[in-house]
Amino acid sequence: MTFNRTKKIYFHESTQKVRWTQTSSDNFKYDYKYIGNANEPEFDLLMDFLWFLYEDKEITFDQFFDTFKELRTFCDQVKGLVDKD
């Protein structure tokens, strides 16, 4: 059984571009802001969730980041890594 490796998620608000990579942000053409880490299924779920919420509307960094945090908490709870209080 292989485990999913996590990669870093970056977002550039003005171009609405997302990067999911292991590459350092120093090498990016645009000034991306760091969002967090996710494995491939979590990243795919995040993209689907963002599309469901915002469709083709522009997303602010705060909206993207808050959505990621909520999804991250949910995924951690499902994995049993975070206590539900």
Backbone bond lengths (Angstrom), bond angles and torsions (degrees), N, CA, C in turn:
res aa  C-N    CA-C-N  psi(-1)  N-CA   C-N-CA  omega(-1)  CA-C   N-CA-C  phi
1 M - - - 1.449 - - 1.521 108.87 -
2 T 1.322 116.86 128.46 1.449 120.59 178.41 1.516 109.48 -100.72
3 F 1.309 115.32 144.88 1.453 120.33 178.90 1.520 110.03 -96.27
4 N 1.312 115.68 147.03 1.456 120.57 176.80 1.515 109.43 -73.90
5 R 1.307 116.24 127.70 1.457 120.00 175.99 1.521 108.88 -82.71
6 T 1.309 115.11 144.51 1.460 118.23 177.85 1.519 109.49 -88.57
7 K 1.309 114.13 150.36 1.457 122.50 175.14 1.516 107.35 -129.75
8 K 1.311 116.10 165.06 1.460 121.86 -179.09 1.525 110.06 -86.60
9 I 1.332 114.42 142.58 1.467 120.66 176.18 1.519 108.02 -107.31
10 Y 1.335 115.40 131.29 1.461 122.41 176.89 1.524 108.34 -125.80
11 F 1.336 115.84 151.17 1.465 121.18 -178.94 1.518 109.56 -136.65
12 H 1.337 115.92 136.09 1.465 122.22 175.24 1.522 107.18 -115.61
13 E 1.328 115.41 108.89 1.466 120.81 -170.50 1.523 113.75 -63.82
14 S 1.319 118.55 -45.23 1.463 119.10 -173.61 1.529 113.15 -69.41
15 T 1.332 117.47 -29.08 1.468 119.99 176.89 1.525 112.47 -98.39
16 Q 1.354 116.61 -10.05 1.468 123.24 -178.80 1.532 111.26 61.40
17 K 1.321 116.51 32.22 1.461 121.50 179.37 1.520 110.62 -97.32
18 V 1.327 115.02 143.79 1.457 122.73 178.87 1.520 108.14 -121.84
19 R 1.321 116.05 138.99 1.470 121.28 174.16 1.513 108.50 -122.11
20 W 1.314 116.10 135.98 1.461 123.20 174.19 1.521 104.64 -124.18
21 T 1.328 116.56 102.78 1.456 119.63 -167.28 1.517 112.46 -154.56
22 Q 1.310 115.58 165.19 1.457 121.79 171.13 1.523 110.14 -98.67
23 T 1.315 116.81 -5.88 1.459 122.78 -178.66 1.525 110.81 -70.19
24 S 1.300 116.24 145.13 1.460 121.47 177.20 1.524 110.26 -68.72
25 S 1.328 116.13 143.94 1.467 120.28 -179.84 1.519 112.10 -67.80
26 D 1.327 118.27 -13.62 1.473 121.38 177.69 1.523 111.92 -64.06
27 N 1.330 116.84 -22.75 1.466 121.36 -176.65 1.528 113.21 -94.54
28 F 1.322 118.71 2.46 1.459 121.57 -176.37 1.527 110.89 -80.92
29 K 1.328 114.62 147.46 1.463 120.96 176.96 1.528 111.09 -68.64
30 Y 1.328 116.65 -38.51 1.458 122.52 179.88 1.520 110.02 -103.53
31 D 1.320 116.62 163.54 1.458 122.23 179.28 1.531 109.35 -87.75
32 Y 1.329 115.86 81.05 1.455 121.49 -179.86 1.521 110.54 -73.99
33 K 1.337 115.86 149.14 1.466 121.19 174.52 1.524 108.40 -104.41
34 Y 1.320 115.36 139.34 1.457 121.74 -178.63 1.527 110.66 -72.26
35 I 1.334 115.71 133.73 1.462 122.33 178.83 1.521 110.77 -104.10
36 G 1.324 118.25 -50.82 1.454 122.41 -178.20 1.515 110.69 163.15
37 N 1.325 116.23 -170.82 1.469 122.36 179.14 1.519 110.25 -106.49
38 A 1.333 115.56 148.29 1.464 120.88 176.25 1.517 109.08 -158.02
39 N 1.336 115.37 149.59 1.462 118.36 171.56 1.537 108.07 -85.36
40 E 1.310 116.99 178.58 1.470 119.75 -173.84 1.522 114.09 -62.07
41 P 1.340 119.47 -46.91 1.471 118.19 178.39 1.535 112.40 -61.86
42 E 1.335 117.36 -38.23 1.468 120.34 178.69 1.520 111.14 -66.50
43 F 1.332 116.52 -40.01 1.466 120.33 178.59 1.529 110.28 -64.90
44 D 1.333 116.74 -44.04 1.468 120.45 178.08 1.526 111.18 -60.77
45 L 1.325 115.66 -42.33 1.468 120.46 178.14 1.531 110.89 -63.15
46 L 1.326 116.90 -40.77 1.465 121.09 177.43 1.524 111.02 -60.92
47 M 1.325 117.38 -45.43 1.466 120.52 -179.68 1.529 110.62 -63.75
48 D 1.330 117.03 -42.03 1.469 120.43 177.66 1.524 111.41 -64.00
49 F 1.321 116.27 -41.87 1.458 121.68 -179.42 1.532 111.13 -65.09
50 L 1.331 116.68 -43.50 1.471 120.54 177.98 1.526 110.46 -62.59
51 W 1.325 116.54 -41.31 1.462 119.88 178.99 1.528 110.24 -64.43
52 F 1.315 117.30 -41.32 1.460 121.43 178.57 1.529 110.85 -61.21
53 L 1.332 116.90 -42.07 1.465 121.15 -177.24 1.526 113.47 -75.65
54 Y 1.326 116.68 -42.05 1.465 120.06 -169.41 1.529 114.46 -116.01
55 E 1.321 117.47 -10.53 1.464 122.78 -176.03 1.518 109.53 49.10
56 D 1.320 119.21 -122.47 1.467 119.67 -177.88 1.533 112.68 -102.62
57 K 1.336 116.59 18.42 1.469 120.43 175.95 1.525 109.76 -77.89
58 E 1.309 116.05 154.65 1.462 119.90 177.22 1.525 110.54 -69.25
59 I 1.324 115.38 145.86 1.462 122.47 -178.08 1.523 108.04 -116.64
60 T 1.315 116.32 134.82 1.464 119.49 175.09 1.529 109.04 -80.76
61 F 1.316 115.64 163.61 1.461 120.05 176.33 1.527 110.06 -58.72
62 D 1.338 116.55 -44.75 1.462 120.40 -178.51 1.528 111.88 -61.41
63 Q 1.331 117.90 -40.48 1.461 121.35 177.93 1.531 110.24 -63.96
64 F 1.331 115.68 -44.59 1.460 120.57 179.38 1.521 110.03 -61.95
65 F 1.330 116.25 -48.73 1.463 121.51 -177.13 1.532 111.55 -64.11
66 D 1.335 117.32 -44.50 1.467 120.93 179.44 1.527 111.54 -63.27
67 T 1.325 116.90 -40.08 1.460 120.91 177.51 1.526 110.03 -64.03
68 F 1.325 116.44 -42.55 1.460 120.30 177.65 1.529 111.12 -61.17
69 K 1.340 116.99 -45.11 1.473 120.29 -179.20 1.527 111.06 -60.58
70 E 1.329 117.00 -43.97 1.468 120.51 179.10 1.525 111.13 -63.18
71 L 1.321 116.25 -43.99 1.453 120.35 179.48 1.527 110.87 -67.27
72 R 1.322 117.42 -38.58 1.465 122.20 178.22 1.528 110.08 -61.12
73 T 1.339 117.15 -44.35 1.456 121.92 178.50 1.525 110.35 -62.02
74 F 1.326 116.66 -44.97 1.465 121.43 178.70 1.528 110.57 -60.36
75 C 1.321 117.53 -48.27 1.467 120.88 -178.77 1.523 110.99 -62.60
76 D 1.335 117.13 -40.19 1.463 120.35 178.45 1.526 111.44 -65.41
77 Q 1.322 117.00 -38.17 1.458 120.60 177.15 1.518 111.08 -64.55
78 V 1.316 116.02 -42.49 1.464 120.63 178.38 1.520 109.57 -61.80
79 K 1.305 117.29 -40.36 1.467 121.55 179.91 1.526 111.89 -74.40
80 G 1.334 116.97 -11.31 1.460 120.25 -179.86 1.512 113.15 80.17
81 L 1.337 117.39 20.74 1.457 120.85 -177.96 1.517 113.24 -91.24
82 V 1.321 116.48 -15.82 1.458 121.16 -177.24 1.523 108.57 -125.33
83 D 1.323 117.16 134.68 1.469 120.56 177.84 1.521 109.87 -72.49
84 K 1.314 116.48 138.59 1.462 121.55 173.98 1.514 107.48 -90.05
85 D 1.309 116.61 113.68 1.475 120.06 178.36 1.492 109.71 -105.42
